[in-house]
């Protein structure tokens, strides 16, 4: 069980909310006696985090377990519907990120030799569209080579504009 490449201690919940760019590996307990070996897997995009509604805000799939008869016949074309509902409401036992702790805690490196304060926020821009900012500056995508490629080619880190958020220590 891991979250963003960090193994975490077991935490039993019926669903996990994951934000953009987050990754989670989970173990699914598929032991509902009414499920007939089929479960809905849902991935719903959090619409309130978007500036405009997504034309495809959700993903749906059926997780199917073959039973012994299917294994013997090599047949996996079951037409039995899962016992759960496709659009069930999100249960109230959502994971609280504060409760998640690393399986193998690693102390922070030290001693501190440099300190930098980053103010990360989401704020409206001049068109009143909510955009992420770091220290009040909106990121602007690069055109052409990425930052590391440009540095390898000899561009000095001080020559990047503030909107590229290049931090030099």
Phi and psi restraints in degrees (value plus and minus 20) as a CYANA .aco file:
   2 UNK   PHI    -164.9  -124.9
   2 UNK   PSI     136.7   176.7
   3 UNK   PHI    -154.1  -114.1
   3 UNK   PSI     100.5   140.5
   4 UNK   PHI      29.9    69.9
   4 UNK   PSI      29.1    69.1
   5 UNK   PHI      48.8    88.8
   5 UNK   PSI      -4.9    35.1
   6 UNK   PHI    -135.7   -95.7
   6 UNK   PSI     100.6   140.6
   7 UNK   PHI     -84.8   -44.8
   7 UNK   PSI     115.4   155.4
   8 UNK   PHI    -142.4  -102.4
   8 UNK   PSI     139.8   179.8
   9 UNK   PHI     -89.2   -49.2
   9 UNK   PSI     131.3   171.3
  10 UNK   PHI     -77.7   -37.7
  10 UNK   PSI     120.4   160.4
  11 UNK   PHI    -167.6  -127.6
  11 UNK   PSI      90.5   130.5
  12 UNK   PHI    -103.1   -63.1
  12 UNK   PSI     101.9   141.9
  13 UNK   PHI    -165.6  -125.6
  13 UNK   PSI     145.6   185.6
  14 UNK   PHI    -113.8   -73.8
  14 UNK   PSI     -31.5     8.5
  15 UNK   PHI    -178.9  -138.9
  15 UNK   PSI     143.0   183.0
  16 UNK   PHI    -151.3  -111.3
  16 UNK   PSI     111.0   151.0
  17 UNK   PHI    -117.7   -77.7
  17 UNK   PSI     105.5   145.5
  18 UNK   PHI    -142.3  -102.3
  18 UNK   PSI     114.3   154.3
  19 UNK   PHI    -108.1   -68.1
  19 UNK   PSI     150.9   190.9
  20 UNK   PHI     -75.2   -35.2
  20 UNK   PSI     115.4   155.4
  21 UNK   PHI      54.2    94.2
  21 UNK   PSI     -20.5    19.5
  22 UNK   PHI    -104.6   -64.6
  22 UNK   PSI     131.1   171.1
  23 UNK   PHI    -148.1  -108.1
  23 UNK   PSI     118.6   158.6
  24 UNK   PHI    -158.4  -118.4
  24 UNK   PSI     115.9   155.9
  25 UNK   PHI    -133.1   -93.1
  25 UNK   PSI     106.0   146.0
  26 UNK   PHI    -150.4  -110.4
  26 UNK   PSI     140.3   180.3
  27 UNK   PHI    -122.6   -82.6
  27 UNK   PSI     111.2   151.2
  28 UNK   PHI    -124.4   -84.4
  28 UNK   PSI     106.6   146.6
  29 UNK   PHI    -110.5   -70.5
  29 UNK   PSI      87.5   127.5
  30 UNK   PHI    -126.6   -86.6
  30 UNK   PSI      53.8    93.8
  31 UNK   PHI    -148.7  -108.7
  31 UNK   PSI       5.2    45.2
  32 UNK   PHI     -96.5   -56.5
  32 UNK   PSI      97.2   137.2
  33 UNK   PHI     -84.9   -44.9
  33 UNK   PSI     -38.1     1.9
  34 UNK   PHI    -111.2   -71.2
  34 UNK   PSI     -20.6    19.4
  35 UNK   PHI     -97.8   -57.8
  35 UNK   PSI     -34.5     5.5
  36 UNK   PHI      30.3    70.3
  36 UNK   PSI      12.5    52.5
  37 UNK   PHI      55.7    95.7
  37 UNK   PSI      -6.8    33.2
  38 UNK   PHI    -153.3  -113.3
  38 UNK   PSI     117.6   157.6
  39 UNK   PHI    -157.0  -117.0
  39 UNK   PSI     121.5   161.5
  40 UNK   PHI     -96.3   -56.3
  40 UNK   PSI     115.8   155.8
  41 UNK   PHI    -133.0   -93.0
  41 UNK   PSI     102.6   142.6
  42 UNK   PHI    -139.1   -99.1
  42 UNK   PSI     121.1   161.1
  43 UNK   PHI    -152.3  -112.3
  43 UNK   PSI      80.0   120.0
  44 UNK   PHI    -123.6   -83.6
  44 UNK   PSI     108.2   148.2
  45 UNK   PHI     -96.2   -56.2
  45 UNK   PSI     117.8   157.8
  46 UNK   PHI     -97.4   -57.4
  46 UNK   PSI      80.9   120.9
  47 UNK   PHI     -84.0   -44.0
  47 UNK   PSI     -49.5    -9.5
  48 UNK   PHI     -90.1   -50.1
  48 UNK   PSI     -31.4     8.6
  49 UNK   PHI    -111.2   -71.2
  49 UNK   PSI     -20.2    19.8
  50 UNK   PHI    -126.4   -86.4
  50 UNK   PSI     130.2   170.2
  51 UNK   PHI     -93.3   -53.3
  51 UNK   PSI     -52.3   -12.3
  52 UNK   PHI    -158.4  -118.4
  52 UNK   PSI     131.4   171.4
  53 UNK   PHI     -80.6   -40.6
  53 UNK   PSI     121.8   161.8
  54 UNK   PHI    -100.1   -60.1
  54 UNK   PSI     118.3   158.3
  55 UNK   PHI     -89.5   -49.5
  55 UNK   PSI     -40.7    -0.7
  56 UNK   PHI    -152.5  -112.5
  56 UNK   PSI      58.3    98.3
  57 UNK   PHI    -101.4   -61.4
  57 UNK   PSI     -19.5    20.5
  58 UNK   PHI    -170.1  -130.1
  58 UNK   PSI     138.1   178.1
  59 UNK   PHI    -144.2  -104.2
  59 UNK   PSI     124.5   164.5
  60 UNK   PHI    -153.5  -113.5
  60 UNK   PSI     121.9   161.9
  61 UNK   PHI    -172.2  -132.2
  61 UNK   PSI     137.9   177.9
  62 UNK   PHI    -131.3   -91.3
  62 UNK   PSI     102.5   142.5
  63 UNK   PHI    -107.1   -67.1
  63 UNK   PSI      99.8   139.8
  64 UNK   PHI    -137.9   -97.9
  64 UNK   PSI     110.2   150.2
  65 UNK   PHI    -124.8   -84.8
  65 UNK   PSI     108.5   148.5
  66 UNK   PHI     -90.0   -50.0
  66 UNK   PSI     121.2   161.2
  67 UNK   PHI    -113.4   -73.4
  67 UNK   PSI     157.7   197.7
  68 UNK   PHI     -80.2   -40.2
  68 UNK   PSI     -59.7   -19.7
  69 UNK   PHI     -83.7   -43.7
  69 UNK   PSI     -61.3   -21.3
  70 UNK   PHI     -84.9   -44.9
  70 UNK   PSI     -59.4   -19.4
  71 UNK   PHI     -82.7   -42.7
  71 UNK   PSI     -60.9   -20.9
  72 UNK   PHI     -89.4   -49.4
  72 UNK   PSI     -54.4   -14.4
  73 UNK   PHI    -114.1   -74.1
  73 UNK   PSI     -23.8    16.2
  74 UNK   PHI      37.3    77.3
  74 UNK   PSI      16.5    56.5
  75 UNK   PHI    -134.6   -94.6
  75 UNK   PSI     101.9   141.9
  76 UNK   PHI    -142.3  -102.3
  76 UNK   PSI       2.9    42.9
  77 UNK   PHI    -116.8   -76.8
  77 UNK   PSI      38.3    78.3
  78 UNK   PHI     -91.9   -51.9
  78 UNK   PSI     121.2   161.2
  79 UNK   PHI    -130.6   -90.6
  79 UNK   PSI     -11.1    28.9
  80 UNK   PHI     -95.5   -55.5
  80 UNK   PSI     109.8   149.8
  81 UNK   PHI     -96.1   -56.1
  81 UNK   PSI     127.6   167.6
  82 UNK   PHI     -81.5   -41.5
  82 UNK   PSI     133.3   173.3
  83 UNK   PHI     -96.8   -56.8
  83 UNK   PSI     -39.6     0.4
  84 UNK   PHI    -101.6   -61.6
  84 UNK   PSI     148.6   188.6
  85 UNK   PHI    -115.8   -75.8
  85 UNK   PSI     125.4   165.4
  86 UNK   PHI     -81.5   -41.5
  86 UNK   PSI     -59.0   -19.0
  87 UNK   PHI    -134.9   -94.9
  87 UNK   PSI      22.1    62.1
  88 UNK   PHI     -80.7   -40.7
  88 UNK   PSI     128.4   168.4
  89 UNK   PHI     -87.3   -47.3
  89 UNK   PSI     132.2   172.2
  90 UNK   PHI     -89.9   -49.9
  90 UNK   PSI     106.2   146.2
  91 UNK   PHI     -84.9   -44.9
  91 UNK   PSI     144.5   184.5
  92 UNK   PHI    -104.7   -64.7
  92 UNK   PSI     -24.1    15.9
  93 UNK   PHI    -113.7   -73.7
  93 UNK   PSI      24.0    64.0
  94 UNK   PHI     -83.3   -43.3
  94 UNK   PSI     130.7   170.7
  95 UNK   PHI     -88.2   -48.2
  95 UNK   PSI     116.3   156.3
  96 UNK   PHI    -119.1   -79.1
  96 UNK   PSI      94.9   134.9
  97 UNK   PHI     -76.2   -36.2
  97 UNK   PSI     -45.7    -5.7
  98 UNK   PHI     -85.0   -45.0
  98 UNK   PSI     -49.4    -9.4
  99 UNK   PHI     -98.3   -58.3
  99 UNK   PSI     -32.5     7.5
 100 UNK   PHI    -103.2   -63.2
 100 UNK   PSI     106.8   146.8
 101 UNK   PHI    -147.9  -107.9
 101 UNK   PSI     127.9   167.9
 102 UNK   PHI     -81.8   -41.8
 102 UNK   PSI     124.0   164.0
 103 UNK   PHI     -87.8   -47.8
 103 UNK   PSI     -59.1   -19.1
 104 UNK   PHI    -144.6  -104.6
 104 UNK   PSI      67.7   107.7
 105 UNK   PHI     -79.1   -39.1
 105 UNK   PSI     118.2   158.2
 106 UNK   PHI    -139.3   -99.3
 106 UNK   PSI     103.6   143.6
 107 UNK   PHI     -86.9   -46.9
 107 UNK   PSI     131.8   171.8
 108 UNK   PHI     -87.0   -47.0
 108 UNK   PSI     124.3   164.3
 109 UNK   PHI     -87.6   -47.6
 109 UNK   PSI     134.4   174.4
 110 UNK   PHI    -175.7  -135.7
 110 UNK   PSI     155.5   195.5
 111 UNK   PHI     -97.0   -57.0
 111 UNK   PSI     140.6   180.6
 112 UNK   PHI     -91.1   -51.1
 112 UNK   PSI     107.4   147.4
 113 UNK   PHI    -133.6   -93.6
 113 UNK   PSI     -32.7     7.3
 114 UNK   PHI    -171.7  -131.7
 114 UNK   PSI     119.1   159.1
 115 UNK   PHI    -146.4  -106.4
 115 UNK   PSI     112.0   152.0
 116 UNK   PHI    -154.4  -114.4
 116 UNK   PSI     109.9   149.9
 117 UNK   PHI    -119.9   -79.9
 117 UNK   PSI     105.3   145.3
 118 UNK   PHI    -134.6   -94.6
 118 UNK   PSI     104.0   144.0
 119 UNK   PHI    -118.3   -78.3
 119 UNK   PSI      82.2   122.2
 120 UNK   PHI    -118.2   -78.2
 120 UNK   PSI     109.9   149.9
 121 UNK   PHI    -169.6  -129.6
 121 UNK   PSI     147.5   187.5
 122 UNK   PHI    -141.7  -101.7
 122 UNK   PSI      99.8   139.8
 123 UNK   PHI    -161.1  -121.1
 123 UNK   PSI     135.9   175.9
 124 UNK   PHI     -91.1   -51.1
 124 UNK   PSI     120.3   160.3
 125 UNK   PHI    -110.8   -70.8
 125 UNK   PSI    -185.9  -145.9
 126 UNK   PHI     -86.5   -46.5
 126 UNK   PSI     -41.0    -1.0
 127 UNK   PHI    -114.9   -74.9
 127 UNK   PSI      -9.6    30.4
 128 UNK   PHI      42.7    82.7
 128 UNK   PSI      13.1    53.1
 129 UNK   PHI    -123.7   -83.7
 129 UNK   PSI     111.0   151.0
 130 UNK   PHI     -90.5   -50.5
 130 UNK   PSI     105.2   145.2
 131 UNK   PHI    -154.1  -114.1
 131 UNK   PSI     130.8   170.8
 132 UNK   PHI     -94.3   -54.3
 132 UNK   PSI     124.7   164.7
 133 UNK   PHI    -153.6  -113.6
 133 UNK   PSI     132.8   172.8
 134 UNK   PHI    -143.9  -103.9
 134 UNK   PSI     102.2   142.2
 135 UNK   PHI      31.8    71.8
 135 UNK   PSI      17.9    57.9
 136 UNK   PHI      59.0    99.0
 136 UNK   PSI     -14.3    25.7
 137 UNK   PHI    -132.0   -92.0
 137 UNK   PSI     108.4   148.4
 138 UNK   PHI    -100.4   -60.4
 138 UNK   PSI     117.8   157.8
 139 UNK   PHI     -91.3   -51.3
 139 UNK   PSI     118.6   158.6
 140 UNK   PHI    -137.3   -97.3
 140 UNK   PSI     107.0   147.0
 141 UNK   PHI     -83.0   -43.0
 141 UNK   PSI     127.2   167.2
 142 UNK   PHI     -94.6   -54.6
 142 UNK   PSI     134.8   174.8
 143 UNK   PHI    -135.7   -95.7
 143 UNK   PSI     104.1   144.1
 144 UNK   PHI      73.7   113.7
 144 UNK   PSI    -154.2  -114.2
 145 UNK   PHI     -87.1   -47.1
 145 UNK   PSI     126.0   166.0
 146 UNK   PHI     -94.1   -54.1
 146 UNK   PSI     152.0   192.0
 147 UNK   PHI     -76.8   -36.8
 147 UNK   PSI     -68.0   -28.0
 148 UNK   PHI     -82.1   -42.1
 148 UNK   PSI     -61.3   -21.3
 149 UNK   PHI     -81.6   -41.6
 149 UNK   PSI     -61.2   -21.2
 150 UNK   PHI     -85.5   -45.5
 150 UNK   PSI     -58.3   -18.3
 151 UNK   PHI     -87.5   -47.5
 151 UNK   PSI     -62.1   -22.1
 152 UNK   PHI     -80.9   -40.9
 152 UNK   PSI     -55.4   -15.4
 153 UNK   PHI     -98.4   -58.4
 153 UNK   PSI     -18.7    21.3
 154 UNK   PHI      88.7   128.7
 154 UNK   PSI     -22.5    17.5
 155 UNK   PHI     -91.0   -51.0
 155 UNK   PSI     110.9   150.9
 156 UNK   PHI     -98.0   -58.0
 156 UNK   PSI     122.7   162.7
 157 UNK   PHI     -79.7   -39.7
 157 UNK   PSI     -48.5    -8.5
 158 UNK   PHI     -93.4   -53.4
 158 UNK   PSI     -31.8     8.2
 159 UNK   PHI    -108.7   -68.7
 159 UNK   PSI     -23.4    16.6
 160 UNK   PHI     -99.0   -59.0
 160 UNK   PSI     121.8   161.8
 161 UNK   PHI     -89.8   -49.8
 161 UNK   PSI     137.2   177.2
 162 UNK   PHI     -75.0   -35.0
 162 UNK   PSI     -49.9    -9.9
 163 UNK   PHI     -88.6   -48.6
 163 UNK   PSI     -29.4    10.6
 164 UNK   PHI    -113.5   -73.5
 164 UNK   PSI     -25.5    14.5
 165 UNK   PHI      31.7    71.7
 165 UNK   PSI      26.4    66.4
 166 UNK   PHI    -106.0   -66.0
 166 UNK   PSI      99.4   139.4
 167 UNK   PHI    -128.3   -88.3
 167 UNK   PSI     107.0   147.0
 168 UNK   PHI    -130.9   -90.9
 168 UNK   PSI     109.9   149.9
